[in-house]
Amino acid sequence: MLKFARGSFARCAHIPSIFTHMAKDFLKGARDDYDVVVIGSGLGGLTGANYLAKLGHSVLVLEHHYQFGGLATWFTRKRGHIFDISLHGFPVGMIKSCRKYWTKEISDRIVQLKDVRFVNPQFNLRTTFDREDFTRQLTERFQVSTERVTAFFEHLRQMNYYDRDQRTTRELFEEFFPGRGDVHRLLLEPIAYANGSTLDDPAITYGIVFSNFMSKGVYIFRGGTDLLIGLMAAELRKNGADLRHRCLVERVLTEPSPDGRPRVRGVVINGKEIRCRAVLSNANVKNTLFDLVGRDNLPPAYAAEADAVRINSSSCQVYMGIRAGETIPHIGDLVFTSDAKEFTSTELTDFHTTSRTYSVYYPDTRPQNAEHRYAIVASINARWQDWAKLDEADYVKHKERIIEESVVGLERFIPDVREKIDWLEAATPRTVQRYVRHWAGTSFGTKFEGLKVSMELPDQVPGLYHAGSVGIIMSGWLGTINYGVITASKVDAFLSGRK
């Protein structure tokens, strides 16, 4: 009988702990000072670092984990399995951003997913998840007028972050599709899995993200995150950046500036001090402020504003590896499933939710590999507080519960899949907190108000910048990369004396 793997992204039995090698000097050969230290190697940190390195700044990238990539990373398991943490999917804008801020080799590997499915009590459909097909689905299947659908899409396309739009997403939906819970579900459910959006979040945070996806559908990086991060690391080193893993930043060091504000003078890493003129933090904004800088180094009013920033929700994943030599039929690239009669943001994050998404990795996900392998990852939105309070016995029990529920759900599409699976493993919000150290184990950063706190950080602590997941619209792969560039541009202006 197949046994559940009780580990998470890494199991201590066969992969070294992040901290077991602290006796080794992972900073050996590093300089005593740099222009910029980048804390964290998520896509925002890596892209910001590359932007600055190409401009000629000396850059040190620090990652406490044993692999780069943050949540855009991967792990391997026995029997030849490889799993991506967050590869499905992102908008077409990633092609342009990767070509501009990375390389043509990376951008050329971004391809569209053609088969997105929704299976729930309200509807069962397949879509290419672009504006043309969504318009067809809404007008033909849901019997919404073409004029109403067109007006909705045009309204979203014109939404702007700087608009003083106080509506919630619920109110936006009711304005265009009153009383149509089925339409609301179709429109919000995939975005909720992508960045934790709820019906009661500001409409602007939904509209910008959804219109990006609706431009031309959902895309994926063909080759897997192992190839992606490998290409990014190589490009960074080619541009002169210094990349270090297993390097835990313990503190951001400050000193008084002439106007009395604390300004950056360096960081402490694995007990060693390194000087720098600026720090770009890719950590969670609350970790950055309260763990690395320290409340006492922040103006009281700003610290209070940061305290009030709400943490977004998290997620669980169930990783299912198909035995070598086995095949599974094509059931779709992304399959959104639920037994809930109606969609609610509360049910989606409930501890016993029936809603989950299956990301199916067919052999062409990694065409560079000689052996054709399949993997399925079930994603389940979750709340930190539900998992944080469990003792060890209950924690193991509920991990095994979500594994079994995910396999049972998958059997509806592939009846004999259980016999073909030879690796099962679950990750929870506690896993996220352990491996990427995000405040309250969030997968999706902060709520909308976090963006203002993030953007104003260098005004409070000169030389300190933040480029993490904040405000929902700055989450996901595209938002993260673009925010990394926006922030790095400000760092360059600071270092160049333009600000």
Phi, psi and omega in degrees: 000140179290132179260147177287139171276123186270005179277192181231238179294330180217144179246130186299339184296329184220000174233129185301144173297154179302328191254357184290342184256021182298339178295331177284143181272096180281357175257010181303129180088353179289152177286166177277341180210151179222162172293314185225136168250127178256122182262111180099140185243036168293177185298328177293316179294316181295317182291318176299318179297318180294319178302314182287322180296320180294337177275358176099003178282146174281126189231132174244119178259127184241130179228125183283339181281171179274357176227152176274163174121345183062232177278352175263061184226195187209169171212158180246159179221170177304159178070020173083016182278143172224134184233135172271141179284318186206066183265327180267126343214186185211167183284169182298337179302340177299328181298311181295316182295319180290325178292321184283318188253352176235249183218160176296326179300320178289311184296327181291344180268003179272120186230158183275140168278133186258346190225094176253129184242148172235124180228108180204173183298342182268330179195160178222110185210163173241146180209155171274358174059045172233172187299317182300313183285325177295323177297316178299315181298315183292324182278319184275309185279318185262357174058040174265141183295147179300322180298319181292318179295314179299317180298321179296311181296320180293323179296316179296321182297331183268355181294142185226143181304327185273358174293141177270062182266114185265002182289154170269168177298323177301315181293324176299313180297317181294329178294318184264328183226067185298132177071008184257076179301330179293319177293318179302320180296314180299322185282323188263326189307312181294327179288326177297323176289332183282325185211013175081014180300146175234168178296337184259005173282161179303139182301328182299325182290334175278312190300316182294316181294313183296319181293330175297314179294320184289350178303303181212021174102198185252138184236164181218155175270114180281119184131343178086161182291336176298318177289316181303306183293327176298316178294320179294316179298319179296319179295319178299314181293323177299326181273005172099002180285150177256116182252131180226130174253174187052036179239105184267119175282121183266326181207150165263122183271138179231165174216157181294137173267169182304330181269007176094348178284148175287135178237154184293136172231350179165190179220159172250122184233123180049037179084358183251138179268131174233131182277151175201161179270336181210153175235131172248111182265124175259012176280172173303144186297325179287321174301318181300312185286311191266331179269319187266318179272313181099133183304323183294342179265007181247143173303137184306319182293321179291319178299321179294321178295320178292324176302324185281350179293128181273139177279138179283175183285179182234201182202162171244152174229144172241120183260124184237116181259130179272135182303142178305135180092342178275158175230160173228153180288162176283114181250002186122157178277317176232129181233109178270118183234152177194147172261357181292132183296327177224154179278131168220149178295331179291314180297324184298328181253008180296147182301331179245034180303148174261003185265131177204159177243134175258119171263119184255123180256102179276169182305330182284359171296322178234073183295343180286345181275135181293323182270127180280118182230153178242147173212151176231135176239121175267129179249135184226120177295147188208166176246137180305315188297331180291326183266330184294331186276352186283140170283174189299319181296315180291326178299313178297317181300317183282334171295318178293328177296312183290332174296309182297317179298324180290321178293316179300317179297322180290330180296341176294331181260326180229089188305327184259019187293329182302320181289343182264349181273130174234012170212128177227136183202148181234147171238151183226178174303331177292328176295315179301314182297323182290317190266332176241359171064020180294139178308127180056028174059027183290139171270342192238017174074228184243172173285183190306320186292347180292335182295318180297315179297319179297312184291332183271357184304313181295341175287334180269321179231092182306133181094353180250124184231154182231137178219054177256189182280109181221142170075013178067310181291342177259026178246177186077169186298313184293312179299321181294313179299314183293323178292326175300319179290315179304313182291318180298326177298322177291322176298316179299317179299320179295313181293330182273359178079015179274354175211000000 
